[in-house]
């Protein structure tokens, strides 16, 4: 393999210009999200759903499901898989609404 060359001043300036351009594009996208009514509504709905999921503790159930099921049933993998399948099922139901 060929050794990597160290970046010179030109490379750093080129990357800096690219970063500033991308930052400006990102700010434009965020501004569009907050100003277009239809997109703004969808953005805030998704934000509320994500915050609600964090606050209701569903992630804790998924994270600790194997250790929880070890104390209850013989095959904790079956319990964890069941919880995942139920989550997928109700996510699909929610998409249909």
Beta strands, then each sheet from edge to edge (+ up, - down):
end
